[in-house]
Amino acid sequence: MSAASLPPTPRVWDREAVAVPVLLVEGADSPPIIAAVMAALERRLPQVVRLAVPGAGHMVPVTHPPVVARAVQANLASRGPCRRIWRRTPCLPG
């Protein structure tokens, strides 16, 4: 498969191009810039769920994997039946 045959990669600021649900996970004890970035993303993206994990820092997926895994599972389960956006992607909700 050549690069020319791949669909274009959406830019984050093209909110209309992001057609999948987004789960934003941050550590509640992360540096303040992280919360600012997450807030900006939350305002710009159409399908966002945001989670701040208490007692976690910037490496929340590494330090709190069960919490992150449950959040991902719950977010996907809440989105309804599964669909694929490309042949090689995992099943996405919606």
KENUZA-44931 format. One line per 2 residues: number of its first residue (from 1); for each residue x, y, z of N, C-alpha, C, O, CB. Coordinates in steps of 0.05 Angstrom, whole numbers, plus 32768, in hexadecimal, padded with zeros to 4 digits. Atoms other than C-alpha are relative to their C-alpha. Glycine has a CB too. Example, Ala and Ser with C-alpha at 12.3 -4.5 7.8 and 13.67 -1.06 7.14 Angstrom:
residues 2
1	8012/7FE8/8000/80F6/7FA6/809C/8012/8018/8000/8027/8018/800D/7FEC/8001/8019 | 7FF0/7FE8/7FFF/8111/7FEB/808F/7FF1/8016/800E/7FFB/802C/8012/8009/8009/7FE3 $
***
This chain:
residues 94
1	8011/7FE9/8000/8000/8000/8000/8012/8019/8000/8024/801B/8010/7FED/8000/8018 | 7FF0/7FE8/8001/801D/8043/7FED/7FF3/8016/8011/7FDC/8015/8017/8003/800A/7FE2 $
3	800A/7FEA/7FF0/8016/8083/8014/7FEA/800F/7FF1/7FD8/801A/7FFE/8017/8014/8007 | 8014/7FF2/8010/7FED/80A0/7FDB/7FE5/7FF3/8002/7FD0/8001/7FFF/8008/8001/7FE3 $
5	801A/800D/7FFE/7FB7/806C/7FE6/7FF3/8002/801C/7FDC/7FF9/801F/8003/7FE3/7FF8 | 800B/7FFD/7FE5/7FAE/807B/8030/7FEF/8019/8002/7FF4/802D/7FF4/8017/8001/8015 $
7	8010/7FE8/7FFC/7F78/80AB/8046/8010/8016/800E/8023/800F/801D/7FE6/7FFA/8010 | 7FF1/7FEB/7FF2/7F91/80EF/805D/7FFD/7FFF/801E/7FE8/7FF8/8028/7FF8/801C/7FF5 $
9	8001/8000/7FE3/7FA1/80F6/80A6/7FF3/801B/8009/7FFD/8030/8001/801D/7FFE/800D | 800D/7FE7/7FF8/7F71/8128/80C7/8012/8010/8013/8020/8004/8024/7FE5/7FFB/800D $
11	7FF2/7FEF/7FED/7F90/8163/80EC/7FED/8004/8017/7FD5/8006/8013/8009/801B/7FF3 | 8010/7FFD/7FE8/7F77/816C/8133/7FED/8019/7FFE/7FD7/8018/8007/8011/8002/8019 $
13	8010/7FE8/8001/7F5E/81B2/8124/7FEA/7FFF/7FEB/7FDA/8011/7FE9/8012/8018/7FFB | 8016/8004/8013/7F32/8198/80EB/7FEB/7FEF/800E/7FE8/7FD7/8009/800A/7FF2/7FE6 $
15	8013/800F/7FEF/7EFB/8184/811C/7FEC/7FF0/7FF0/7FE3/7FDB/7FF9/7FF2/8012/8013 | 8013/800F/8010/7ECD/816E/80E4/800C/7FE6/7FF6/7FFE/7FD4/7FEF/7FF6/8011/7FE9 $
17	7FF3/8018/800B/7F01/813B/80CE/8002/7FEA/8015/8007/7FD3/800E/801C/8007/7FF7 | 7FFE/8014/7FEB/7F00/8117/8112/7FE4/7FF5/8003/7FD3/8001/8011/800B/800D/801B $
19	801A/800C/8000/7EC5/80E9/8109/7FFC/7FE9/8013/7FEA/7FD9/8011/7FF9/7FF7/7FE4 | 8001/8016/7FEC/7ED2/80BA/8143/7FFF/800C/801C/8008/8023/8020/8018/7FED/7FFD $
21	8000/7FF7/7FE4/7EC6/80C1/818E/801C/8002/800B/802E/7FF2/8004/7FEF/7FED/8012 | 7FE6/7FFB/7FF4/7F01/80DC/81B5/7FFE/7FFF/801E/7FED/800C/802A/800C/801C/7FF6 $
23	7FFE/8001/7FE3/7F13/80CB/81FD/8019/800E/8008/802F/8004/8001/7FFF/7FE2/800A | 7FE9/7FF2/7FF7/7F41/80FD/821C/8005/7FF8/801D/7FF4/7FFC/802F/7FFD/801F/7FFE $
25	7FFA/8009/7FE5/7F64/80E0/825A/8019/8010/8009/802D/8011/7FFB/8006/7FE1/8001 | 7FEA/7FF1/7FF5/7F91/810A/8286/8003/7FFA/801D/7FEF/7FF2/802A/7FFC/801F/7FFC $
27	7FFC/8003/7FE4/7FB0/8103/82CA/7FF9/801B/800E/8001/8030/8005/801D/7FF9/8007 | 8009/7FE8/7FF1/7F91/8134/82FC/8018/8010/800B/8017/8028/8010/7FED/7FF9/8016 $
29	7FE8/7FF3/7FF6/7FD8/8142/8315/8014/8007/7FEA/802B/800C/7FF0/800D/7FEE/8015 | 7FEE/7FF9/8016/7FF5/8150/82D0/8007/801D/8001/7FF9/802D/800F/7FF3/7FF9/7FE5 $
31	7FFA/7FE4/8001/8017/8192/82C2/7FE8/8010/7FF4/7FD9/8005/7FE4/8019/8005/7FEF | 8017/7FF1/8009/7FE4/81CA/82B6/7FFD/8002/7FE2/7FE6/8005/7FD8/8002/801C/800B $
33	8002/7FFE/801D/7FF4/81CD/826C/7FEF/7FE9/7FF4/7FE2/7FED/7FE0/801B/8001/7FF3 | 800F/8017/800A/7FD5/8188/8263/7FE2/8006/8002/7FD3/8001/7FEE/8007/7FE6/8010 $
35	801D/7FF9/7FFD/7F91/819F/827E/7FF8/8015/7FEB/7FE2/8014/7FE1/7FFA/800A/801C | 8006/7FEB/8014/7F95/81DC/8250/7FFD/7FF4/7FE4/7FEB/7FFB/7FD5/8016/8016/8000 $
37	8001/800D/801A/7FA3/81B1/8213/7FE7/7FEF/7FFE/7FD9/7FEF/7FEA/8019/7FEE/7FFB | 8019/8011/8000/7F6B/8180/8226/7FE7/8011/7FFD/7FD5/800A/7FEF/7FFF/7FEF/8019 $
39	8017/7FEF/8001/7F3A/81B9/8230/7FFD/800B/7FE3/7FE7/800D/7FD9/8003/8017/8014 | 8001/7FF6/801C/7F4C/81D5/81EB/7FF6/7FEB/7FED/7FE6/7FF0/7FDB/801C/800B/7FF7 $
41	8009/8016/8011/7F43/8191/81CA/7FE2/7FFB/8005/7FD3/7FF6/7FF2/8010/7FE7/8006 | 801C/8005/7FF9/7F01/8187/81EF/7FED/8014/7FF3/7FD7/800D/7FEA/7FFC/8001/801F $
43	8010/7FEB/800D/7EE7/81C9/81D3/7FFE/7FFC/7FE2/7FEA/8003/7FD6/800B/801C/8007 | 7FFE/8001/801D/7EFC/81B9/818C/7FF5/7FE6/7FF4/7FEC/7FE7/7FDD/801C/8003/7FF8 $
45	8008/801A/800B/7EE9/8170/8183/7FE3/7FFA/8005/7FD9/8001/801B/8012/7FE9/800B | 801D/8003/7FFD/7EA1/815C/8178/7FF6/7FE9/8013/7FE1/7FEC/801E/7FF4/7FFC/7FE5 $
47	8009/8017/7FF1/7E9E/8119/819D/8014/7FF9/8016/8024/7FE7/8013/7FFB/7FE7/7FEE | 7FEB/8002/7FEC/7EC7/811F/81DD/7FF5/7FF8/801B/7FE0/8002/8024/8010/801A/8002 $
49	8004/8006/7FE3/7EC6/80FE/8221/801B/8005/800C/8030/7FFC/8002/7FF6/7FE2/8005 | 7FE7/7FF9/7FF2/7EFA/8119/8251/8001/7FF4/801C/7FED/7FF5/802A/8003/801F/8001 $
51	7FFC/800D/7FE6/7F16/80F5/828E/801A/800A/800C/802F/8008/8000/7FFF/7FE1/7FFE | 7FE8/7FF9/7FF1/7F46/8111/82C2/8002/7FEB/8017/7FF0/7FE9/8028/7FFE/801E/800C $
53	7FFC/8016/7FEC/7F61/80D7/82ED/800C/800C/8019/8023/8015/8018/8011/7FE9/7FF4 | 7FF5/7FF5/7FE6/7F6A/80EC/8336/801A/7FF1/8008/801B/7FD8/8005/7FEB/7FFD/8016 $
55	7FE7/800C/7FF6/7FB0/80E0/8352/8013/7FF7/7FEA/8028/7FEB/7FF0/7FF9/7FE8/8010 | 7FEF/8008/8017/7FCE/80D5/830C/800E/8019/7FF5/8002/802F/7FF5/7FF0/7FF1/7FEA $
57	7FF2/7FEB/800D/8002/80FF/82E9/7FFE/7FFC/7FE2/7FEC/7FF0/7FD7/801D/8000/8009 | 7FFF/8000/801D/8015/8106/82A0/8001/7FE4/7FF4/7FF7/7FE0/7FDD/8017/800F/7FF6 $
59	7FFD/801B/800B/8023/80BB/8297/7FE9/7FEE/8009/7FED/7FD6/800F/801B/7FF4/8008 | 8017/800F/7FF6/7FDD/80A5/82AB/7FFB/7FE5/7FF4/7FF4/7FD3/8002/7FE7/8011/7FFC $
61	8004/801B/800B/7FD9/806A/827A/8014/7FEC/800C/800E/7FD4/800E/8002/8000/7FE2 | 7FEB/8012/7FF5/8019/804E/8299/7FFB/7FFC/801E/7FFE/7FE5/8027/801C/800C/7FFB $
63	8003/8002/7FE3/800A/805D/82E2/7FE5/7FF6/8009/7FE3/7FEB/801F/8006/801B/800C | 801C/8008/7FF9/7FBF/804E/82E2/7FF3/7FF1/7FE9/7FDD/7FF8/7FE0/7FF0/8019/8007 $
65	800C/800E/8017/7FB3/801B/82AA/7FE4/7FF5/8004/7FD4/7FF6/7FF1/8012/7FEA/7FF8 | 801C/800B/7FFD/7F74/7FFB/82C8/7FEB/8016/7FFD/7FD6/8012/7FF1/7FFD/7FF3/801B $
67	8013/7FEA/8002/7F52/803F/82CE/7FFD/8009/7FE2/7FE7/800D/7FD9/800A/8018/8011 | 8000/7FF8/801C/7F65/8052/8286/7FF1/7FEA/7FF0/7FE1/7FF1/7FDE/801C/8004/7FF5 $
69	800D/8016/800F/7F4F/800D/826C/7FE2/8000/8004/7FD3/7FFD/7FF1/800C/7FE5/8008 | 801D/7FFF/7FFB/7F0B/8012/828E/7FF4/8018/7FF2/7FDD/8016/7FE8/7FFB/8001/801E $
71	800A/7FE8/800E/7F02/8059/8272/7FFD/7FFB/7FE2/7FE9/8003/7FD6/8012/8018/8006 | 8001/8006/801D/7F12/8042/822C/7FE9/7FEC/7FFA/7FD9/7FF1/7FE7/801B/7FF4/7FF6 $
73	8015/8013/8004/7EE4/8006/8232/7FE4/800D/8003/7FD2/8008/7FF3/8002/7FE8/8013 | 801A/7FF3/7FFC/7EAB/8030/824E/7FF9/8013/7FEA/7FE2/8015/7FE1/8000/800E/801B $
75	8004/7FED/8016/7EB4/8065/8219/7FF8/7FF2/7FE6/7FE5/7FFB/7FD9/8019/8011/7FFB | 8007/800F/8018/7EB2/8033/81E1/7FE5/7FF3/8002/7FD5/7FF3/7FEF/8015/7FEA/7FFA $
77	801A/800D/7FFB/7E77/800D/81FF/7FE9/8014/7FFE/7FD3/800D/7FF5/8000/7FF2/801B | 8015/7FEC/8000/7E4F/804D/8205/7FFA/800B/7FE4/7FE6/8019/7FE0/8007/8018/8012 $
79	8003/7FF5/801B/7E56/805C/81BB/7FEF/7FEF/7FEE/7FEB/7FF7/7FD6/801B/8004/7FF4 | 8012/8010/8011/7E29/8025/81A1/800F/7FEC/7FEF/8026/7FE5/7FF4/7FF0/8012/7FEF $
81	7FF5/8015/8011/7E35/7FF2/816A/801B/8008/7FF3/8021/8020/7FF0/7FED/7FF9/7FEA | 7FE5/7FFD/800A/7E7A/7FEA/814B/8000/8004/7FE2/7FEF/7FF9/7FD4/8011/7FE9/8008 $
83	7FFB/7FFD/801D/7E92/8001/8106/801E/8003/7FFB/802D/8009/800D/7FF0/8018/7FF5 | 7FE4/7FFD/8007/7ED4/8002/80E2/8003/8018/7FED/7FF3/801B/7FDB/800B/7FE6/7FF2 $
85	7FFC/7FE9/8012/7EEF/8041/80C2/8014/7FFA/7FE9/8012/8006/7FD4/800A/8018/8010 | 7FEF/800A/8015/7F26/801E/809B/8003/7FE2/8004/7FFD/7FD8/801A/801C/800E/8001 $
87	7FFE/801D/7FFE/7F33/7FD5/808D/8012/7FF7/8017/800D/7FE3/8024/800A/7FF4/7FE6 | 7FEC/8009/7FED/7F6F/7FD0/80BC/7FFD/800D/801C/800F/8009/802D/801B/8006/7FF6 $
89	8003/7FF4/7FE6/7F54/7FF7/80F7/7FF0/7FEE/8012/7FE0/7FDD/8009/7FF2/801C/7FFE | 8011/800F/7FED/7F36/7FD9/8136/7FE3/800B/7FFD/7FDE/8020/7FF2/800A/8003/801D $
91	801C/7FF9/8001/7EEB/7FDC/813D/7FFB/8019/8011/8004/801B/8028/7FEE/7FE9/800B | 8007/7FE7/7FF2/7ED2/8021/8150/7FE2/8002/8004/7FD3/7FF8/7FF4/800B/8019/7FF0 $
93	801D/7FFD/7FFB/7E8F/8033/816E/7FF3/8012/7FEC/8000/8022/7FDE/7FFB/800A/801C | 8010/7FEE/8011/7E58/8055/8148/7FF7/7FF4/7FE8/7FEA/8001/7FD8/800F/8018/7FFA $
***
